[in-house]
Amino acid sequence: MSVPSFLAACSAACLLALSPLATAAPAPAAPAVAASAAAVPLTPMQALLATVPPPKLDARAWIVVDLTSGQILAEQNAHQQEAPASLTKLMTAYLTFKALKEGTIKLNQMVTESSEAWKTGGSRMFIDPRVPVSVNDLLLGMIVQSGNDAAMTLAQTVAGSTSAFVAMMNRQAQQWGLKGTHFMDPTGLPDPGHHTTAYDLSIIATHIIRDFPADYARYFKVKEFTYNKITQPNRVSLLFTDPSVDGMKTGYTAEAGYCMITSALRQFPNGPRRLLTVVMGTPTERARGEESQVLLNWGYQNFDDLVLAAPGKPVLTVPVWKGARNTAELGSTVPVIISVPRGMGRDIQTKVVRPDPLVAPLQAGQRIGQLDVSLSGKPLATYPLQVIQAVPEAGLFGRAWDSLRLLIK
């Protein structure tokens, strides 16, 4: 079965700005891991992507992820521990969004800056400790202005103390399996024990976009924010030069160098594609923007996203025995989208592998078979297929009749 037959059944609307890739060994919370040359062998899909030469960047570590397919397109030193500087504030933002969703804090809640937050050095939103400030303004001050005073105040508002919030940060990192990450504070100020990796940061950023899309859209694309009569621009320079960029965050310390995480959403004939880049350890502020733009353009220009299955749409209709209906529709509960080097889509083939005969009852969401993807006859990946609509068991006569037919078959 060729890819075009699937594409005909999938409208552009089924392509999401962010969708987890349902692989045989899924990692729904994060992009698929790209193995380094010194680690484990590349999977067939990773090997296919690696046939496109990556760009050469003036950065210590970087990664580019297609969030529409969930695949890492390329990386360099992505698991190398680095000082994250203010990129740390992504985890602070995530836990704040989570607290807002759970109702433990409110967006219009007014809080007073503590002495500890007021004394925090580095970039600031210039909170006046004598004047209460809203959680909403604190989020803008932290995300747009990169205010350390805002990050500290949010941490204390969410958890009651800085130390309790840092414990929350590290627990969340452990839950996501971020093996290269350990936080010492909510801001990213230099500390020997404070480190992460480009790969781990891509996971944190992915969670913000996936878990809190409205909050991401509300805060991360804001180009400037004025507080206490002081206006500061967003340091994500590509927000001002690339209309497809809608976030995310920058960071700088002498140890970390200039760092930036960028997300962009561009439209294509078969739907939108969202890419995420993480660039760490560039030598100048200008370089982090330029290198991020290089990665975005490279990812968009050298790869295509193919829709193999739309969520809830049938990939195949199959016969069912002893059921109230004679057929069942098999498909996927999530979008099945793959990234391939540009021009190779015509060579991708798919094949449904399923048990036969299928006997009712079948439950909605029940896994029945799989979709095998290959390139010129060589296996690439496997995706599970589920029953889209339940097929109840037939009555006594129907079951008896099908039992006889199965014996004859």
C-alpha positions as CSV (number, residue, x, y, z in Angstrom):
1,M,0.0,0.0,0.0
2,S,1.5,3.3,-1.0
3,V,1.7,6.5,1.0
4,P,-0.6,8.5,-1.5
5,S,-3.5,6.2,-0.7
6,F,-3.2,7.2,3.0
7,L,-2.7,10.9,2.2
8,A,-5.9,11.0,0.3
9,A,-7.8,10.0,3.5
10,C,-6.0,12.6,5.6
11,S,-6.9,16.3,5.4
12,A,-4.4,19.0,6.2
13,A,-6.3,19.7,9.4
14,C,-5.1,16.4,10.9
15,L,-1.6,17.7,11.0
16,L,-1.1,19.1,14.5
17,A,1.4,21.8,15.5
18,L,2.5,19.2,18.1
19,S,1.8,15.5,18.0
20,P,3.7,12.6,19.6
21,L,5.1,10.0,17.3
22,A,3.5,6.6,18.0
23,T,6.3,4.2,17.4
24,A,6.7,0.6,18.4
25,A,8.7,1.8,21.4
26,P,6.9,5.1,22.0
27,A,8.2,8.1,24.0
28,P,5.1,10.3,23.9
29,A,6.4,12.9,26.3
30,A,9.4,13.7,24.2
31,P,11.0,13.6,20.7
32,A,12.5,10.3,19.6
33,V,16.1,10.1,20.8
34,A,18.8,10.3,18.2
35,A,21.7,8.0,19.1
36,S,25.2,9.4,19.1
37,A,27.9,7.7,17.1
38,A,29.6,6.5,20.3
39,A,26.5,5.2,21.9
40,V,23.9,2.8,20.4
41,P,23.5,2.0,16.7
42,L,21.1,4.2,14.8
43,T,17.6,3.0,14.1
44,P,16.7,2.7,10.5
45,M,14.7,5.9,10.7
46,Q,17.5,7.8,12.3
47,A,19.9,6.4,9.7
48,L,17.7,7.7,7.0
49,L,17.6,11.2,8.4
50,A,21.3,11.1,8.9
51,T,21.8,10.9,5.1
52,V,21.2,14.6,5.0
53,P,24.4,16.4,6.0
54,P,23.8,18.7,9.0
55,P,24.9,22.3,9.0
56,K,28.1,23.3,10.8
57,L,27.3,25.7,13.7
58,D,29.5,27.8,15.9
59,A,28.0,26.3,19.1
60,R,29.1,23.8,21.7
61,A,25.8,21.8,21.5
62,W,22.6,21.9,19.5
63,I,19.6,19.9,18.4
64,V,16.7,20.4,15.9
65,V,13.5,18.5,16.4
66,D,10.4,18.2,14.2
67,L,7.6,18.5,16.7
68,T,5.0,17.5,14.2
69,S,6.5,14.1,13.7
70,G,8.3,13.9,17.0
71,Q,11.7,13.1,15.3
72,I,15.1,14.5,15.9
73,L,16.4,15.7,12.6
74,A,20.0,16.3,13.7
75,E,22.0,17.0,16.8
76,Q,25.5,17.7,18.0
77,N,26.6,17.0,21.6
78,A,23.0,17.1,22.5
79,H,23.6,14.9,25.6
80,Q,26.6,16.9,26.8
81,Q,26.0,18.7,30.1
82,E,26.0,22.4,29.8
83,A,25.2,25.4,32.0
84,P,21.7,26.4,30.9
85,A,21.6,30.0,32.2
86,S,18.1,31.5,31.8
87,L,16.9,28.6,29.7
88,T,16.3,27.2,33.2
89,K,13.2,29.5,33.3
90,L,11.4,27.1,31.0
91,M,11.0,24.6,33.8
92,T,10.0,27.5,36.1
93,A,7.4,28.4,33.6
94,Y,6.1,24.9,33.2
95,L,5.6,24.4,36.9
96,T,3.8,27.7,37.1
97,F,1.5,26.8,34.3
98,K,0.9,23.5,36.0
99,A,0.0,25.2,39.3
100,L,-2.4,27.5,37.4
101,K,-4.1,24.5,35.8
102,E,-4.4,22.8,39.2
103,G,-5.8,25.9,40.8
104,T,-3.2,26.2,43.5
105,I,-2.4,29.8,42.3
106,K,-4.5,32.2,40.2
107,L,-3.4,34.4,37.2
108,N,-4.8,37.6,38.8
109,Q,-3.3,36.7,42.2
110,M,-1.4,39.6,43.7
111,V,1.9,38.7,45.5
112,T,4.7,40.6,47.2
113,E,8.3,40.2,46.3
114,S,10.4,38.7,49.0
115,S,13.7,40.1,50.2
116,E,15.5,37.0,48.7
117,A,13.9,37.7,45.3
118,W,14.7,41.4,45.4
119,K,18.3,40.7,46.1
120,T,18.7,38.2,43.3
121,G,21.2,39.5,40.7
122,G,21.2,39.3,36.9
123,S,18.5,40.3,34.6
124,R,15.4,41.9,36.2
125,M,11.8,43.0,35.6
126,F,12.4,45.6,38.3
127,I,9.7,44.6,40.8
128,D,9.1,47.1,43.6
129,P,8.9,45.0,46.8
130,R,6.5,47.6,48.3
131,V,4.0,47.1,45.5
132,P,2.2,43.7,44.9
133,V,2.5,42.2,41.5
134,S,0.2,39.8,39.7
135,V,1.1,36.3,38.6
136,N,0.3,37.3,35.1
137,D,2.8,40.1,35.1
138,L,5.4,37.9,36.8
139,L,5.1,35.4,33.9
140,L,5.5,38.2,31.4
141,G,8.5,39.6,33.4
142,M,10.1,36.2,33.5
143,I,9.5,35.0,29.9
144,V,9.7,38.3,28.0
145,Q,12.2,40.2,30.2
146,S,14.0,37.1,31.6
147,G,13.6,38.6,35.1
148,N,15.4,36.7,37.8
149,D,13.3,38.6,40.4
150,A,10.2,37.4,38.6
151,A,11.4,33.8,38.5
152,M,12.2,33.8,42.2
153,T,8.9,35.3,43.1
154,L,6.9,32.8,41.0
155,A,8.9,29.9,42.6
156,Q,8.0,31.1,46.1
157,T,4.4,31.7,45.1
158,V,4.0,28.2,43.7
159,A,5.9,26.2,46.3
160,G,6.1,28.4,49.4
161,S,9.9,28.6,49.3
162,T,12.8,28.5,46.8
163,S,14.2,25.3,48.1
164,A,10.8,23.5,47.8
165,F,10.4,24.8,44.2
166,V,13.8,23.5,43.2
167,A,12.9,20.1,44.6
168,M,9.8,20.3,42.4
169,M,11.9,21.1,39.4
170,N,14.2,18.1,40.0
171,R,11.3,15.8,40.6
172,Q,9.7,16.8,37.3
173,A,13.0,16.3,35.5
174,Q,13.3,12.8,37.0
175,Q,9.7,12.0,35.9
176,W,10.6,12.9,32.4
177,G,13.8,10.9,32.5
178,L,16.1,13.9,32.0
179,K,19.3,12.2,33.0
180,G,21.6,15.1,32.2
181,T,19.7,17.7,34.2
182,H,20.0,19.0,37.8
183,F,18.6,22.3,39.0
184,M,19.9,24.4,41.9
185,D,17.6,27.5,41.5
186,P,14.7,28.7,39.4
187,T,16.7,31.3,37.5
188,G,19.8,29.7,36.0
189,L,22.4,31.8,37.8
190,P,25.8,30.1,37.8
191,D,26.2,27.1,40.2
192,P,28.5,24.1,39.8
193,G,25.6,21.7,40.4
194,H,23.2,23.4,37.9
195,H,23.4,21.8,34.5
196,T,21.3,20.3,31.7
197,T,21.7,19.2,28.1
198,A,20.3,20.4,24.7
199,Y,18.3,17.2,24.5
200,D,16.8,17.6,27.9
201,L,15.9,21.3,27.2
202,S,14.1,20.1,24.0
203,I,11.9,17.9,26.1
204,I,11.1,20.6,28.6
205,A,10.2,23.0,25.7
206,T,8.1,20.3,24.0
207,H,6.1,19.8,27.2
208,I,5.3,23.5,27.5
209,I,4.0,23.6,23.9
210,R,2.2,20.3,24.1
211,D,0.8,20.5,27.6
212,F,0.0,24.2,27.8
213,P,-0.6,25.4,24.2
214,A,-2.7,28.4,25.2
215,D,-0.2,29.6,27.8
216,Y,2.6,29.1,25.2
217,A,0.7,31.2,22.7
218,R,-0.1,33.8,25.2
219,Y,3.3,34.5,26.7
220,F,6.2,33.3,24.5
221,K,5.5,35.4,21.4
222,V,5.2,38.7,23.2
223,K,7.8,41.0,21.7
224,E,8.1,43.5,24.6
225,F,6.7,44.1,28.1
226,T,6.5,47.2,30.2
227,Y,6.5,47.0,33.9
228,N,7.3,49.7,36.5
229,K,7.5,52.1,33.5
230,I,10.4,50.2,32.1
231,T,10.0,48.6,28.7
232,Q,12.2,45.7,27.8
233,P,12.2,43.7,24.5
234,N,12.1,40.0,24.2
235,R,15.6,38.7,23.7
236,V,14.5,36.0,21.2
237,S,15.7,38.0,18.2
238,L,14.0,35.8,15.6
239,L,10.6,37.0,16.8
240,F,11.4,40.2,15.1
241,T,12.9,38.8,11.8
242,D,11.2,35.5,11.1
243,P,7.3,35.6,11.1
244,S,7.1,31.9,11.6
245,V,8.9,32.0,15.0
246,D,6.5,32.3,18.0
247,G,9.0,31.7,21.0
248,M,10.8,30.6,23.1
249,K,13.7,31.7,25.4
250,T,17.3,32.9,25.6
251,G,20.1,32.7,28.2
252,Y,23.5,34.0,28.8
253,T,26.3,33.7,31.4
254,A,30.0,33.7,31.0
255,E,30.1,29.9,31.6
256,A,27.0,29.1,29.4
257,G,27.8,31.4,26.5
258,Y,24.9,32.7,24.5
259,C,22.0,30.2,24.2
260,M,18.6,30.1,22.6
261,I,15.6,27.9,22.2
262,T,13.4,28.7,19.2
263,S,10.1,27.3,18.0
264,A,8.6,28.0,14.6
265,L,5.4,27.0,12.8
266,R,5.4,27.1,9.0
267,Q,2.6,26.2,6.6
268,F,3.0,23.6,3.8
269,P,0.6,22.1,1.3
270,N,-0.1,19.1,3.4
271,G,-0.4,21.0,6.7
272,P,1.7,23.0,9.3
273,R,5.0,21.9,10.6
274,R,6.5,22.9,13.9
275,L,10.3,22.8,14.4
276,L,12.2,23.3,17.7
277,T,15.8,24.3,17.9
278,V,18.1,24.4,20.9
279,V,21.5,26.2,20.5
280,M,23.9,26.3,23.4
281,G,27.3,27.9,23.9
282,T,27.6,30.3,20.9
283,P,30.2,33.1,21.2
284,T,28.0,36.1,20.7
285,E,24.4,37.3,21.1
286,R,24.2,37.7,17.3
287,A,25.5,34.2,16.7
288,R,22.8,32.5,18.7
289,G,20.2,34.1,16.5
290,E,22.0,33.4,13.3
291,E,22.7,29.8,14.2
292,S,19.1,29.2,15.3
293,Q,17.9,30.6,11.9
294,V,20.3,28.3,10.1
295,L,18.9,25.3,11.9
296,L,15.3,26.2,11.3
297,N,15.8,26.9,7.5
298,W,17.8,23.7,7.2
299,G,15.1,21.6,8.8
300,Y,12.3,23.0,6.8
301,Q,14.2,22.9,3.5
302,N,15.7,19.4,3.7
303,F,12.8,17.3,5.1
304,D,9.2,16.6,4.4
305,D,6.5,15.4,6.8
306,L,4.3,12.6,5.5
307,V,0.9,11.9,7.1
308,L,0.4,8.1,7.3
309,A,-2.7,8.2,9.5
310,A,-5.0,10.8,10.9
311,P,-6.4,10.4,14.4
312,G,-9.7,8.5,14.4
313,K,-9.7,8.1,10.6
314,P,-9.7,4.5,9.2
315,V,-6.5,3.2,7.6
316,L,-8.1,0.0,6.6
317,T,-11.6,-1.6,6.8
318,V,-11.4,-5.4,7.7
319,P,-13.9,-8.2,7.9
320,V,-15.1,-9.3,11.4
321,W,-16.7,-12.6,12.3
322,K,-19.4,-13.2,14.9
323,G,-20.0,-9.4,15.2
324,A,-23.1,-7.2,15.2
325,R,-21.4,-5.6,12.1
326,N,-19.4,-7.4,9.4
327,T,-16.5,-5.0,9.3
328,A,-14.2,-3.0,11.6
329,E,-12.2,0.1,10.9
330,L,-8.5,0.1,12.0
331,G,-6.6,3.3,12.5
332,S,-4.6,5.3,15.0
333,T,-5.7,7.3,18.1
334,V,-2.9,9.8,17.4
335,P,-1.5,11.3,14.2
336,V,1.1,9.1,12.5
337,I,3.4,11.4,10.8
338,I,7.0,10.8,9.7
339,S,9.8,13.1,8.6
340,V,11.9,11.9,5.6
341,P,14.6,13.6,3.5
342,R,13.0,15.8,0.9
343,G,12.0,13.9,-2.2
344,M,12.0,10.4,-0.6
345,G,8.3,10.4,0.2
346,R,7.4,8.7,-3.1
347,D,9.6,5.7,-2.1
348,I,7.9,5.2,1.3
349,Q,5.6,2.2,1.4
350,T,3.2,1.0,4.1
351,K,1.7,-2.4,4.9
352,V,-1.0,-3.3,7.5
353,V,-0.2,-6.5,9.4
354,R,-3.1,-7.9,11.4
355,P,-4.5,-11.1,12.8
356,D,-7.0,-13.1,10.6
357,P,-9.7,-13.9,11.3
358,L,-10.9,-11.1,13.6
359,V,-13.6,-12.3,15.9
360,A,-16.0,-10.0,17.8
361,P,-16.3,-8.5,20.3
362,L,-13.8,-5.8,19.6
363,Q,-13.4,-2.8,21.9
364,A,-12.8,0.8,20.7
365,G,-9.1,1.5,21.1
366,Q,-8.2,-2.2,21.2
367,R,-4.9,-2.7,19.5
368,I,-5.3,-4.9,16.4
369,G,-2.2,-5.2,14.3
370,Q,0.3,-2.6,13.1
371,L,1.3,-0.4,10.3
372,D,4.7,-1.3,8.9
373,V,6.6,1.5,7.1
374,S,9.5,0.7,4.7
375,L,11.7,2.5,2.2
376,S,12.4,0.6,-1.1
377,G,11.6,-2.6,0.7
378,K,13.8,-1.9,3.8
379,P,11.9,-1.7,7.1
380,L,11.9,1.8,8.8
381,A,9.4,1.8,11.6
382,T,6.2,0.2,13.0
383,Y,3.1,1.9,14.4
384,P,0.3,0.3,16.3
385,L,-3.3,0.3,14.9
386,Q,-6.4,0.3,17.0
387,V,-10.1,-0.4,16.5
388,I,-11.8,3.0,15.9
389,Q,-15.4,1.9,16.7
390,A,-16.4,-1.0,18.9
391,V,-17.9,-4.1,17.3
392,P,-20.2,-5.8,19.7
393,E,-20.7,-9.6,19.6
394,A,-23.6,-10.8,17.4
395,G,-26.6,-12.7,18.7
396,L,-26.7,-16.4,19.1
397,F,-27.8,-17.1,15.5
398,G,-25.2,-14.8,14.0
399,R,-22.4,-16.4,16.1
400,A,-23.5,-19.8,15.1
401,W,-23.7,-19.0,11.4
402,D,-20.2,-17.4,11.4
403,S,-18.9,-20.4,13.3
404,L,-20.1,-22.6,10.5
405,R,-18.7,-20.3,7.9
406,L,-15.3,-20.3,9.6
407,L,-15.3,-24.1,9.6
408,I,-15.9,-24.1,5.9
409,K,-13.3,-21.4,5.3
